[in-house]
Amino acid sequence: MHILTIVLQSWLLFSMAFFGGSKIAGAKHQVELFDSIKLSQWFRVITGYVQIAGCIGLIIGYWYPGIAAWTGILIGIMMLIACLTHVRVKHPIGKMIPALLNLLIAIAVVILYADELPHLFG
């Protein structure tokens, strides 16, 4: 099971790095996405930085699983909000798939590290 947690945690890490970095960099598809969901571009940048903070938490989580569990909760909340936002603006399901997949992976990371939630650094 240890390999599974590392694989899922790594998937989440690379996904958040890619999407967070593209938000901060102002990638065209991210700018258009935030326009289509009727959110300000400053919120896109803030969201990107929160995703990068999640990456840092996931990296630390390789040594301190409690941090990975709490970071999974943070990412899970972000992805749930992303899914609900896509539903709110009536996007096709295909646009919601990345957020939904990352939500499910974040839930799996939290479940796999659930025993570590009370122990942040130990």
C-alpha positions as CSV (number, residue, x, y, z in Angstrom):
1,M,0.0,0.0,0.0
2,H,3.0,2.3,0.5
3,I,3.7,2.4,-3.2
4,L,0.1,3.2,-3.9
5,T,0.1,6.2,-1.6
6,I,3.4,7.5,-3.2
7,V,1.9,7.1,-6.7
8,L,-1.3,8.9,-5.8
9,Q,0.5,11.6,-3.8
10,S,2.9,12.2,-6.8
11,W,0.1,12.4,-9.3
12,L,-1.6,15.1,-7.1
13,L,1.8,16.9,-6.8
14,F,2.4,17.0,-10.5
15,S,-1.2,17.9,-11.3
16,M,-1.2,20.8,-8.8
17,A,2.2,22.0,-10.1
18,F,1.0,21.9,-13.7
19,F,-2.4,23.6,-13.1
20,G,-1.1,26.0,-10.4
21,G,1.9,27.0,-12.5
22,S,-0.3,27.6,-15.6
23,K,-2.6,29.8,-13.6
24,I,0.2,31.9,-12.2
25,A,1.8,32.1,-15.6
26,G,-1.4,33.3,-17.2
27,A,-1.8,30.5,-19.7
28,K,-4.4,31.3,-22.3
29,H,-6.7,28.4,-21.4
30,Q,-6.6,29.3,-17.7
31,V,-7.4,33.0,-18.5
32,E,-10.3,31.8,-20.7
33,L,-11.5,29.3,-18.1
34,F,-11.7,32.0,-15.3
35,D,-13.5,34.3,-17.7
36,S,-16.0,31.6,-18.5
37,I,-16.7,30.9,-14.9
38,K,-17.0,34.6,-14.2
39,L,-14.2,34.9,-11.7
40,S,-11.6,37.7,-11.7
41,Q,-8.1,37.1,-13.0
42,W,-6.6,38.0,-9.6
43,F,-8.5,35.1,-8.2
44,R,-6.8,32.8,-10.9
45,V,-3.4,33.9,-9.6
46,I,-4.4,33.4,-5.9
47,T,-5.7,29.9,-6.8
48,G,-2.5,29.1,-8.6
49,Y,-0.4,30.1,-5.5
50,V,-2.7,28.0,-3.2
51,Q,-2.1,25.0,-5.6
52,I,1.7,25.6,-5.4
53,A,1.4,25.7,-1.6
54,G,-0.4,22.4,-1.9
55,C,2.6,21.1,-3.8
56,I,4.9,22.1,-1.0
57,G,2.7,20.3,1.5
58,L,2.7,17.2,-0.6
59,I,6.5,17.3,-0.9
60,I,6.9,17.6,2.8
61,G,4.3,14.8,3.1
62,Y,6.8,12.3,1.7
63,W,8.6,12.6,5.1
64,Y,5.7,13.6,7.3
65,P,2.5,11.8,6.1
66,G,0.3,13.9,8.4
67,I,1.2,16.9,6.3
68,A,0.2,15.0,3.2
69,A,-3.1,14.1,4.7
70,W,-3.9,17.7,5.7
71,T,-2.8,18.9,2.3
72,G,-5.1,16.3,0.7
73,I,-7.9,17.9,2.6
74,L,-7.0,21.3,1.3
75,I,-6.7,20.1,-2.3
76,G,-9.9,18.1,-1.9
77,I,-11.8,21.2,-0.8
78,M,-10.3,23.2,-3.7
79,M,-11.3,20.5,-6.2
80,L,-14.8,20.2,-4.8
81,I,-15.3,24.0,-5.2
82,A,-13.9,23.7,-8.8
83,C,-16.4,20.9,-9.6
84,L,-19.3,22.9,-8.1
85,T,-18.2,26.0,-10.1
86,H,-18.2,24.1,-13.3
87,V,-21.8,22.9,-12.5
88,R,-22.8,26.4,-11.6
89,V,-21.9,27.8,-15.0
90,K,-23.2,24.7,-16.8
91,H,-19.9,23.6,-18.4
92,P,-19.9,20.3,-20.2
93,I,-18.8,17.3,-18.0
94,G,-15.5,17.1,-19.9
95,K,-14.3,20.4,-18.5
96,M,-15.0,19.1,-15.0
97,I,-13.1,15.8,-15.3
98,P,-9.6,17.1,-14.2
99,A,-11.1,18.6,-11.1
100,L,-13.2,15.5,-10.4
101,L,-10.2,13.2,-10.9
102,N,-8.0,15.3,-8.6
103,L,-10.8,15.4,-6.0
104,L,-11.0,11.6,-6.0
105,I,-7.2,11.2,-5.7
106,A,-7.1,13.8,-2.9
107,I,-9.8,11.8,-1.1
108,A,-7.8,8.6,-1.6
109,V,-4.6,10.3,-0.2
110,V,-6.6,11.5,2.9
111,I,-8.0,8.0,3.5
112,L,-4.7,6.3,3.0
113,Y,-3.0,8.7,5.5
114,A,-6.0,9.0,7.8
115,D,-4.1,7.5,10.7
116,E,-1.5,10.3,10.4
117,L,-4.0,13.2,10.6
118,P,-3.5,13.8,14.3
119,H,0.3,13.7,13.8
120,L,1.6,16.6,11.7
121,F,5.3,16.1,12.3
122,G,5.8,12.6,13.6
